[in-house]
Amino acid sequence: MMIYGLNTCGDCQKARKALEAAGREFSFRDVRADPLSEAELGVLIGEFGDQLVDRKSNDWRGLSDWLKHSEAEDQLAAKPKLMARPVIQDGDTYYLGWTEAVQKALLPE
């Protein structure tokens, strides 16, 4: 299992703690320190589309008008912090966020 996010993200921290407590093994990748490659980003965009961009963040509001109207790939390449988080890859399945549905899918009852 791989978790993509930011070390400072509250939802990423909650996901890591819960998965660790459940005995799930995972790796964590901080996308700010180790940005996604074009191929990796392409897979995530294919999976989530525009939902991968967090348009509620201060970073989004600070983008230039040109970048706001660019493709999601360009936005995330320019500002990795714009990625909605966490993105969790469990085998061939991808999850976005740390919602109740994601928790139910990844944590044992």
PAZAPA-4460 file (N, C-alpha, C; in steps of 0.05 Angstrom, whole numbers, plus 32768, in hexadecimal, padded with zeros to 4 digits):
% residues 109
    n_x    n_y    n_z   ca_x   ca_y   ca_z    c_x    c_y    c_z   seq   type   mol
   8011   7FE9   8000   8000   8000   8000   8012   8019   8000     1      M     A
   800A   802D   7FF1   8019   8046   7FEF   8005   805D   7FF5     2      M     A
   800E   806F   8006   7FFF   8087   800C   800E   809F   8001     3      I     A
   8001   80AE   7FF0   800C   80C7   7FE5   7FFF   80DE   7FF3     4      Y     A
   8010   80F1   7FFD   8004   8108   800B   801A   811B   8014     5      G     A
   8015   8129   802A   8028   813B   8036   802C   8133   8053     6      L     A
   8045   8136   805D   804A   812F   8079   8039   8141   808C     7      N     A
   8033   8159   8083   8025   816C   8095   8007   816B   8092     8      T     A
   7FFD   815A   8080   7FE0   8158   807B   7FD2   8148   8092     9      C     A
   7FBE   8154   809E   7FB0   8147   80B4   7FA2   812D   80AC    10      G     A
   7F95   812C   8094   7F88   8114   808B   7F9D   80FE   8085    11      D     A
   7FB4   8105   807B   7FC9   80F2   8075   7FD3   80E6   8090    12      C     A
   7FD6   80F7   80A4   7FDF   80ED   80BE   7FCB   80DA   80CA    13      Q     A
   7FB1   80E1   80C8   7F9C   80D0   80D3   7F9C   80B5   80C5    14      K     A
   7F9F   80B5   80AA   7F9F   809C   809B   7FB7   808B   80A3    15      A     A
   7FCE   8097   80A5   7FE6   8088   80AD   7FE3   807B   80C8    16      R     A
   7FD9   808B   80DB   7FD6   8080   80F7   7FC1   8069   80F7    17      K     A
   7FAB   806C   80EA   7F96   8058   80EA   7FA0   803E   80DC    18      A     A
   7FAD   8041   80C6   7FB7   802A   80B7   7FCD   801C   80C7    19      L     A
   7FDE   802B   80D4   7FF3   8020   80E5   7FE7   8011   80FC    20      E     A
   7FD3   801D   8109   7FC5   8010   8120   7FB7   7FF6   8118    21      A     A
   7FAE   7FF5   80FF   7FA1   7FDD   80F4   7FB4   7FC8   80EB    22      A     A
   7FCE   7FCE   80EC   7FE2   7FBB   80E4   7FE7   7FBA   80C6    23      G     A
   7FDD   7FCD   80B7   7FE1   7FCE   809A   7FFC   7FDA   8094    24      R     A
   800A   7FCD   8082   8024   7FD7   8079   8021   7FEA   8062    25      E     A
   802F   8000   8063   802D   8014   804D   8047   8024   804C    26      F     A
   804A   8031   8035   8060   8044   8032   8053   805F   802E    27      S     A
   8060   8074   8037   8056   808F   8034   8068   809F   8022    28      F     A
   805D   80AF   8010   806C   80C0   7FFF   8062   80DC   8001    29      R     A
   8073   80EE   8009   806D   810B   800B   8070   8116   7FEF    30      D     A
   805A   811E   7FE2   805B   8127   7FC6   8068   8143   7FC3    31      V     A
   806C   8151   7FD9   807A   816A   7FD7   8098   8165   7FD6    32      R     A
   80A2   8153   7FE7   80BE   814C   7FE8   80C7   813A   7FD1    33      A     A
   80B4   8129   7FC7   80BA   8116   7FB2   80A3   8117   7F9E    34      D     A
   80A2   812B   7F8D   808B   812F   7F7A   8086   8116   7F69    35      P     A
   806D   8113   7F61   8065   80FD   7F4F   8070   8102   7F33    36      L     A
   8077   80EC   7F26   8080   80ED   7F0B   8068   80F2   7EF9    37      S     A
   806E   80F9   7EDF   8057   80FD   7ECD   8046   80E4   7ECA    38      E     A
   8054   80CC   7EC9   8045   80B3   7EC7   8034   80AE   7EDF    39      A     A
   803F   80B2   7EF7   802F   80AE   7F10   8018   80C1   7F11    40      E     A
   801D   80DA   7F0A   8008   80EE   7F0A   7FF2   80E7   7EF6    41      L     A
   7FFA   80DC   7EDF   7FE7   80D4   7ECB   7FD5   80BE   7ED4    42      G     A
   7FE0   80AB   7EE4   7FCF   8095   7EEF   7FBB   80A1   7F02    43      V     A
   7FC3   80B2   7F14   7FB1   80BE   7F27   7F9C   80D0   7F1A    44      L     A
   7FA4   80DF   7F06   7F90   80F0   7EF8   7F7C   80DE   7EEA    45      I     A
   7F86   80C8   7EDE   7F74   80B5   7ED1   7F60   80A8   7EE5    46      G     A
   7F69   80A5   7EFD   7F58   8099   7F12   7F44   80AD   7F1D    47      E     A
   7F4D   80C5   7F23   7F3C   80D9   7F31   7F34   80F2   7F22    48      F     A
   7F41   80F7   7F0B   7F3C   810E   7EFB   7F41   8128   7F0B    49      G     A
   7F2F   813C   7F07   7F33   8155   7F15   7F2F   8154   7F33    50      D     A
   7F23   813E   7F3D   7F20   813C   7F5A   7F3B   813B   7F68    51      Q     A
   7F50   8135   7F5A   7F6B   8133   7F65   7F76   814E   7F6E    52      L     A
   7F6A   8164   7F64   7F72   817F   7F6B   7F60   818A   7F81    53      V     A
   7F6C   8192   7F96   7F5E   819E   7FAD   7F58   81BB   7FA8    54      D     A
   7F40   81C1   7F9E   7F39   81DC   7F97   7F30   81ED   7FAF    55      R     A
   7F30   81E2   7FC6   7F27   81F0   7FDE   7F3F   81FC   7FEE    56      K     A
   7F57   81F6   7FE5   7F6F   81FD   7FF4   7F78   821A   7FEE    57      S     A
   7F87   8225   8001   7F93   823F   7FFD   7FA6   823F   7FE5    58      N     A
   7FB4   8228   7FE1   7FC6   8227   7FCA   7FB7   822A   7FB0    59      D     A
   7FA0   821E   7FAF   7F8F   8221   7F96   7F88   823E   7F92    60      W     A
   7F7F   824B   7FA7   7F76   8267   7FA5   7F8E   8279   7F9C    61      R     A
   7FA6   8271   7FA3   7FBE   8281   7F9C   7FC8   827C   7F80    62      G     A
   7FBD   8269   7F71   7FC6   8264   7F56   7FC0   827B   7F43    63      L     A
   7FD0   827E   7F2F   7FC9   8292   7F1A   7FB1   8289   7F0B    64      S     A
   7FA3   829B   7EFF   7F8B   8294   7EEF   7F92   8280   7ED9    65      D     A
   7FA9   8284   7ECD   7FB1   8271   7EB8   7FB3   8255   7EC2    66      W     A
   7FC0   8252   7EDA   7FC4   8237   7EE5   7FAA   822B   7EEF    67      L     A
   7F98   823C   7EF9   7F7E   8233   7F02   7F6E   8226   7EEB    68      K     A
   7F72   8230   7ED3   7F64   8226   7EBC   7F74   8212   7EAC    69      H     A
   7F8A   8209   7EB7   7F9B   81F5   7EAA   7F90   81D9   7EB1    70      S     A
   7F9C   81C5   7EA5   7F95   81A9   7EAB   7F9F   81A2   7EC7    71      E     A
   7F92   818E   7ED3   7F99   8185   7EEE   7FB6   817D   7EEF    72      A     A
   7FC1   8170   7EDB   7FDD   8167   7EDA   7FEF   817F   7EDD    73      E     A
   7FE9   8195   7ECF   7FFA   81AD   7ED0   7FF9   81BA   7EEB    74      D     A
   7FE1   81BA   7EF7   7FDE   81C6   7F12   7FEE   81B7   7F26    75      Q     A
   7FEC   819C   7F26   7FFA   818C   7F39   8018   818B   7F35    76      L     A
   8020   818D   7F1C   803D   818F   7F16   8049   81A9   7F21    77      A     A
   8039   81BE   7F1E   8043   81D8   7F28   8042   81DA   7F46    78      A     A
   802D   81CF   7F53   8029   81D0   7F70   8020   81B5   7F7A    79      K     A
   8033   81A4   7F82   802B   8189   7F8C   8018   818A   7FA4    80      P     A
   8019   81A0   7FB3   8008   81A3   7FCB   7FEA   81A4   7FC4    81      K     A
   7FE4   81A9   7FAA   7FC8   81AB   7FA2   7FBA   8190   7FA1    82      L     A
   7FCA   817A   7FA3   7FBE   8160   7FA1   7FAC   815B   7FB9    83      M     A
   7F93   8151   7FB3   7F81   8149   7FC9   7F8E   8131   7FD6    84      A     A
   7F8C   8130   7FF1   7F9B   811B   7FFF   7F8A   810E   8014    85      R     A
   7F93   80F7   801D   7FA8   80E7   8010   7F9D   80D7   7FF8    86      P     A
   7FB0   80CF   7FE7   7FA9   80BC   7FD2   7FB6   80A1   7FDC    87      V     A
   7FA6   808D   7FDD   7FAF   8073   7FE7   7FAD   805E   7FD1    88      I     A
   7FC3   8051   7FCC   7FC3   803B   7FB8   7FC6   8021   7FC7    89      Q     A
   7FB2   8010   7FC4   7FB2   7FF6   7FD0   7FAF   7FE2   7FBA    90      D     A
   7FC6   7FD7   7FB1   7FC6   7FC5   7F9A   7FC0   7FD5   7F81    91      G     A
   7FAB   7FCD   7F73   7FA2   7FDB   7F5B   7F8C   7FEF   7F60    92      D     A
   7F85   7FF2   7F7A   7F6E   8004   7F81   7F79   801E   7F8D    93      T     A
   7F6D   8034   7F85   7F75   804E   7F8F   7F5D   805A   7F9F    94      Y     A
   7F64   8068   7FB4   7F51   8076   7FC5   7F59   8093   7FC8    95      Y     A
   7F46   80A5   7FC9   7F4C   80C2   7FCC   7F3F   80CC   7FE6    96      L     A
   7F4F   80D7   7FF8   7F45   80E1   8011   7F45   80CC   8027    97      G     A
   7F3D   80D4   803E   7F3B   80C2   8055   7F1F   80C3   8060    98      W     A
   7F0C   80BD   804E   7EF0   80BD   8054   7EE8   80A3   8062    99      T     A
   7ECF   80A3   806C   7EC4   808B   8079   7EC5   8073   8066   100      E     A
   7EBE   8078   804D   7EBE   8062   8039   7EDA   8057   8035   101      A     A
   7EEE   8068   8034   7F0A   805F   8030   7F13   8050   8049   102      V     A
   7F0C   805A   8060   7F13   804C   8079   7F07   8030   807A   103      Q     A
   7EEE   802E   8072   7EE0   8015   8072   7EED   8001   805F   104      K     A
   7EF6   800B   8049   7F03   7FF9   8035   7F1F   7FF0   803E   105      A     A
   7F2D   8001   804D   7F49   7FFB   8053   7F4E   7FF0   806F   106      L     A
   7F3C   7FF5   8081   7F40   7FED   809D   7F2F   7FD5   80A3   107      L     A
   7F3A   7FC2   80B3   7F2A   7FAA   80BA   7F13   7FB3   80CE   108      P     A
   7EFE   7FA4   80CD   7EE7   7FAA   80DF   7EEE   7FA5   80FC   109      E     A
***
